[in-house]
Amino acid sequence: MPDQLVFAMEVFLNGLMAGVLYALVALGFVLIYKASGIFNYAQGVMALFAALTLVGIMEGQVPFSHLINAVFGTDVHHFGWHMPALVSILLTMAVMVFLAWAVNKLIFNHLVNQEPIILFMATIGLAYFMEGFGDIMWGADIKKLDVGLPQGINIPIDETTYGWFGYGFFIDNLDIVATVIAAILVVALVIFSQYTKQGRAMRAVADDHQAALSVGISLNFIWVMVWSLAGFVALVAGIMWGTKSGVQFSLSLIALKALPVLMLGGFTSIPGAIVGGLIIGVGEKLFEFSVGPLIGGATENWFAYVLALIFLVFRPQGLFGEKIIERV
Amino acid sequence: MLDASEEGYVTEDGRKIGGVLMEMKNITLRFGGVKAITDISFDIREGEIRAIIGPNGAGKSSMLNVISGFYVPQEGEVWYKGKKRPPMKPYQVAQLGIARTFQNIALFEGMTVLDNVMTGRLNYMKTNLLQQAFWKGSAEKEETANREVVEKVIDFLEIQSIRKTPVARLPYGLKKRVELARALAAEPSLLLLDEPMAGMNVEEKEDMSRFILDVNDEFGTTIALIEHDMGVVMDLSDRVVVMDYGKKIGDGTPSEIRSNQAVIDAYLGVAHD
């Protein structure tokens, strides 16, 4: 088998894995958009905030230590404990649920019946507030996150592919774990929204607020629930990205890569977010591999957006988005 | 005036009506400085079809929104099943067993007819999340029981043929019927209909009238409806409240209302002073 084809296969696989991580962020967008029609620009920052909080709790970091020390002249930085990963994840989840409640109570309850653009602007404000808040709370330095997920080259795949092609594929164990977790997450979310009372209520709220109220659904409860779910998805994404490249503030920028994923998959489809993520992941890696060298590389910066643009022109509702039916 | 005593009364067509289900006492509703409803009192009795009529802008819809919790009146009390109802959110009112339809139709357009009607059963789903997710034991039984109620309602309103059709594809008249089906699926103690015949042709109006009468007859559901089409209301209802400019100008049986001078003036457009 020619080398180039073997390399392309490896690039393809790695693209799939990268796509899973994009999809994880996109998933959070879809959840909130479906249930409340809000395009939540802060989803990426939520992932960052979740990762920061997780590291902070695990390492026993004192929140707001810089501020406390400056005001009271103390010198506290650490509680001096190391929390087990699982306990820390549960505590972080509790923080994300509280955040969901606070966001609804303090922001969106005051913006009921406002135009979507107003809600969108509010989420931009929220994003930058949370970025600053996370900075004050946990500090701006790059942190290492290790919740015990396997990392490094997957030896069996390396050996098997070496046996087949005389060339071992480099697949990161972390990417495999991320893929499995993403798959479980999607199945769980689909089951939740299709077969449970809360899931039905969520779809009802997404469709028509007035009608939802009239059948006895509390909009507020559903919104807090959805933001909590999005917070959970953000936490999962934060753990994966944080483990891969350290918890740092550029993490919030990955939210932008979720945009082309959403344009491709459709803003309202959970499976669409996954497939969209995979297409973008594979597409940009293969494009960089095949065309990149000819035009000077760095195509990964723009390829996803151009692909999404082409999709938008031909299929505005995305691959899996709900078709817009309107009687005229 | 009709003898509406504590025990109830007998209608003009000989049906027995029960005690008071809901009572509005001196309701006043303002939007800023504008009074939408001024000091209105009336009751709704178990098993009756009660109509609220009046010309456009009379405050009928506001009154229905007060009953269903979408508006909270500044003054007055709402009594339901013998108890004073505290100010409530619309979803809490729905959970008390008060179902409603909307003048402009509020359906879940992206869902099928069946899914729409199923949402009417949400308050009857009591099993927990895990049971539902894994479709185990009581969750399965519950779903089956809910489906039975829903199928019965669908049969009753003769919409079997469109069960799987997305609501967005349906014509206006059928949408109205689906909305009624969703309200009925909740097995309400009080059913509120906001202009159920608005925008319908004669044939659709006749169908809807028949369904309203049948619902009342078959399930014994108490119905309060708003309508500006006098003819339809007079044929359907047992007692009628007439509103004009936010005030109550008449209350009684259709025949009493027909001979009420204030009502005739309001509808024929005598100059107000």
Interface residues (C-beta under 8 A of the other chain):
Chain A: A188 I191 F192 Y195 T196 K197 Q198 R200 A201 R203 A204 A206 D207 D208 Q210 A211 A212 L213 S214 V215 G216 I217 S218 L219 E322 I325 E326 R327
Chain B: S68 F70 K89 P90 Y91 Q92 A94 Q95 A99 R100 T101 F102 A106 L107 F108 E109 G110 M111 D115 M118 T119 G120 L122 N123 M125 T127 L129 Q132 A133 W135 P166 A168 R169 R182 A183 A186
